[in-house]
Amino acid sequence: MLVAGGRVVCPAVSVADTAASRMKGLLGRRSLATGEGLLLRPAGSIHTAFMRFPIDAVFLDANLRVLRVEANLRPWRIAAQRGARAVVELPAGTAEGMGLAVGLTLELAEGARG
């Protein structure tokens, strides 16, 4: 799970930390359920080619500090952030609803799935 300031931001986060798992990402999924997310690392950019739904992309530095939030990223788009080392993909609207903003630090707690 992903936690920020003691508050659960994403209870069901999967981790994509191999070339194959990062390449697959969310491809083939019809949606992300509320509370689901995907942490891609290392990653400084993402694309939504072939995806079927919009997402929120939260770009993080090496310490999981938020560098940028790209809200409601629609299919067939590209997003990147200089200095980003990881990206969390969340259902569209989640970042704002959870108060994710630049400077906030996230923590990967037990329960993250690989």
Short mmCIF file of the C-alpha atoms (twelve columns), coordinates in Angstrom:
data_MODEL
# 
_entry.id   MODEL 
# 
loop_
_atom_site.group_PDB 
_atom_site.id 
_atom_site.type_symbol 
_atom_site.label_atom_id 
_atom_site.label_alt_id 
_atom_site.label_comp_id 
_atom_site.label_asym_id 
_atom_site.label_seq_id 
_atom_site.Cartn_x 
_atom_site.Cartn_y 
_atom_site.Cartn_z 
_atom_site.pdbx_PDB_model_num 
ATOM 1   C CA . MET A 1   0.000   0.000  0.000   1 
ATOM 2   C CA . LEU A 2   1.042   3.622  -0.481  1 
ATOM 3   C CA . VAL A 3   0.880   5.898  2.536   1 
ATOM 4   C CA . ALA A 4   1.326   9.671  2.871   1 
ATOM 5   C CA . GLY A 5   1.570   11.288 6.289   1 
ATOM 6   C CA . GLY A 6   0.089   8.237  7.994   1 
ATOM 7   C CA . ARG A 7   -2.906  8.182  5.623   1 
ATOM 8   C CA . VAL A 8   -3.454  5.362  3.120   1 
ATOM 9   C CA . VAL A 9   -3.396  6.807  -0.386  1 
ATOM 10  C CA . CYS A 10  -3.581  3.551  -2.335  1 
ATOM 11  C CA . PRO A 11  -4.406  0.339  -0.446  1 
ATOM 12  C CA . ALA A 12  -3.870  -2.011 -3.404  1 
ATOM 13  C CA . VAL A 13  -0.718  -0.914 -5.210  1 
ATOM 14  C CA . SER A 14  1.121   -3.281 -7.524  1 
ATOM 15  C CA . VAL A 15  4.805   -2.734 -8.238  1 
ATOM 16  C CA . ALA A 16  6.222   -2.969 -11.761 1 
ATOM 17  C CA . ASP A 17  9.986   -3.058 -11.274 1 
ATOM 18  C CA . THR A 18  11.150  -5.314 -14.093 1 
ATOM 19  C CA . ALA A 19  11.422  -4.411 -17.766 1 
ATOM 20  C CA . ALA A 20  8.616   -6.802 -18.669 1 
ATOM 21  C CA . SER A 21  6.232   -5.633 -15.932 1 
ATOM 22  C CA . ARG A 22  6.884   -1.949 -16.712 1 
ATOM 23  C CA . MET A 23  6.328   -2.588 -20.420 1 
ATOM 24  C CA . LYS A 24  2.991   -4.298 -19.741 1 
ATOM 25  C CA . GLY A 25  1.877   -1.687 -17.207 1 
ATOM 26  C CA . LEU A 26  -1.887  -1.332 -17.376 1 
ATOM 27  C CA . LEU A 27  -2.221  -2.610 -20.942 1 
ATOM 28  C CA . GLY A 28  -5.102  -5.006 -21.364 1 
ATOM 29  C CA . ARG A 29  -6.954  -3.635 -18.343 1 
ATOM 30  C CA . ARG A 30  -10.413 -2.167 -18.826 1 
ATOM 31  C CA . SER A 31  -10.108 0.026  -15.736 1 
ATOM 32  C CA . LEU A 32  -8.470  0.593  -12.381 1 
ATOM 33  C CA . ALA A 33  -10.792 0.111  -9.432  1 
ATOM 34  C CA . THR A 34  -10.971 2.630  -6.622  1 
ATOM 35  C CA . GLY A 35  -8.029  1.958  -4.314  1 
ATOM 36  C CA . GLU A 36  -5.911  0.277  -7.007  1 
ATOM 37  C CA . GLY A 37  -2.671  1.639  -8.421  1 
ATOM 38  C CA . LEU A 38  0.533   0.712  -10.199 1 
ATOM 39  C CA . LEU A 39  3.991   1.896  -9.108  1 
ATOM 40  C CA . LEU A 40  6.445   1.841  -12.016 1 
ATOM 41  C CA . ARG A 41  10.119  2.052  -11.093 1 
ATOM 42  C CA . PRO A 42  12.446  3.099  -12.432 1 
ATOM 43  C CA . ALA A 43  10.417  5.412  -14.640 1 
ATOM 44  C CA . GLY A 44  10.630  9.064  -15.559 1 
ATOM 45  C CA . SER A 45  8.009   8.996  -18.278 1 
ATOM 46  C CA . ILE A 46  4.929   7.043  -19.268 1 
ATOM 47  C CA . HIS A 47  2.593   6.678  -22.215 1 
ATOM 48  C CA . THR A 48  -1.048  5.706  -22.387 1 
ATOM 49  C CA . ALA A 49  -0.993  4.210  -25.886 1 
ATOM 50  C CA . PHE A 50  -3.484  1.369  -26.247 1 
ATOM 51  C CA . MET A 51  -5.045  2.122  -22.864 1 
ATOM 52  C CA . ARG A 52  -8.820  2.294  -22.553 1 
ATOM 53  C CA . PHE A 53  -9.263  4.749  -19.687 1 
ATOM 54  C CA . PRO A 54  -7.763  7.937  -18.222 1 
ATOM 55  C CA . ILE A 55  -5.415  7.837  -15.225 1 
ATOM 56  C CA . ASP A 56  -3.705  10.152 -12.783 1 
ATOM 57  C CA . ALA A 57  0.089   9.921  -13.070 1 
ATOM 58  C CA . VAL A 58  2.080   10.929 -9.994  1 
ATOM 59  C CA . PHE A 59  5.789   11.436 -10.735 1 
ATOM 60  C CA . LEU A 60  8.137   10.751 -7.815  1 
ATOM 61  C CA . ASP A 61  11.821  11.291 -7.081  1 
ATOM 62  C CA . ALA A 62  14.120  8.606  -5.641  1 
ATOM 63  C CA . ASN A 63  12.723  9.267  -2.139  1 
ATOM 64  C CA . LEU A 64  9.104   8.952  -3.339  1 
ATOM 65  C CA . ARG A 65  8.539   12.701 -3.034  1 
ATOM 66  C CA . VAL A 66  5.903   14.017 -5.455  1 
ATOM 67  C CA . LEU A 67  7.465   16.072 -8.255  1 
ATOM 68  C CA . ARG A 68  4.389   16.446 -10.446 1 
ATOM 69  C CA . VAL A 69  0.801   15.269 -10.708 1 
ATOM 70  C CA . GLU A 70  -0.615  14.788 -14.198 1 
ATOM 71  C CA . ALA A 71  -4.348  14.484 -13.604 1 
ATOM 72  C CA . ASN A 72  -6.795  12.799 -15.961 1 
ATOM 73  C CA . LEU A 73  -4.203  11.666 -18.502 1 
ATOM 74  C CA . ARG A 74  -6.277  10.327 -21.382 1 
ATOM 75  C CA . PRO A 75  -5.396  7.411  -23.668 1 
ATOM 76  C CA . TRP A 76  -2.801  8.027  -26.391 1 
ATOM 77  C CA . ARG A 77  -0.844  10.630 -24.414 1 
ATOM 78  C CA . ILE A 78  2.736   10.889 -23.118 1 
ATOM 79  C CA . ALA A 79  3.833   12.443 -19.832 1 
ATOM 80  C CA . ALA A 80  7.312   12.892 -18.373 1 
ATOM 81  C CA . GLN A 81  9.052   14.688 -15.538 1 
ATOM 82  C CA . ARG A 82  12.721  15.584 -15.303 1 
ATOM 83  C CA . GLY A 83  14.266  13.990 -12.219 1 
ATOM 84  C CA . ALA A 84  11.463  11.462 -11.749 1 
ATOM 85  C CA . ARG A 85  12.552  7.967  -10.729 1 
ATOM 86  C CA . ALA A 86  9.097   6.413  -10.312 1 
ATOM 87  C CA . VAL A 87  5.508   6.973  -11.400 1 
ATOM 88  C CA . VAL A 88  2.318   5.930  -9.647  1 
ATOM 89  C CA . GLU A 89  -0.647  5.357  -11.937 1 
ATOM 90  C CA . LEU A 90  -4.010  5.787  -10.208 1 
ATOM 91  C CA . PRO A 91  -7.653  5.957  -11.308 1 
ATOM 92  C CA . ALA A 92  -8.465  9.396  -12.732 1 
ATOM 93  C CA . GLY A 93  -9.499  11.775 -9.951  1 
ATOM 94  C CA . THR A 94  -7.695  9.911  -7.174  1 
ATOM 95  C CA . ALA A 95  -4.732  12.293 -6.865  1 
ATOM 96  C CA . GLU A 96  -6.914  15.316 -6.217  1 
ATOM 97  C CA . GLY A 97  -9.278  13.361 -3.974  1 
ATOM 98  C CA . MET A 98  -6.355  12.173 -1.843  1 
ATOM 99  C CA . GLY A 99  -4.670  15.572 -1.749  1 
ATOM 100 C CA . LEU A 100 -1.543  14.427 -3.593  1 
ATOM 101 C CA . ALA A 101 0.527   17.508 -4.347  1 
ATOM 102 C CA . VAL A 102 4.083   18.495 -5.176  1 
ATOM 103 C CA . GLY A 103 6.366   18.068 -2.163  1 
ATOM 104 C CA . LEU A 104 4.341   15.352 -0.423  1 
ATOM 105 C CA . THR A 105 6.363   12.201 0.334   1 
ATOM 106 C CA . LEU A 106 4.820   8.765  -0.120  1 
ATOM 107 C CA . GLU A 107 5.861   5.562  1.599   1 
ATOM 108 C CA . LEU A 108 5.549   2.061  0.209   1 
ATOM 109 C CA . ALA A 109 4.228   -0.016 3.109   1 
ATOM 110 C CA . GLU A 110 3.626   -3.747 3.455   1 
ATOM 111 C CA . GLY A 111 0.926   -5.071 1.238   1 
ATOM 112 C CA . ALA A 112 2.414   -3.876 -2.063  1 
ATOM 113 C CA . ARG A 113 2.174   -6.575 -4.698  1 
ATOM 114 C CA . GLY A 114 4.915   -7.282 -7.200  1 
# 
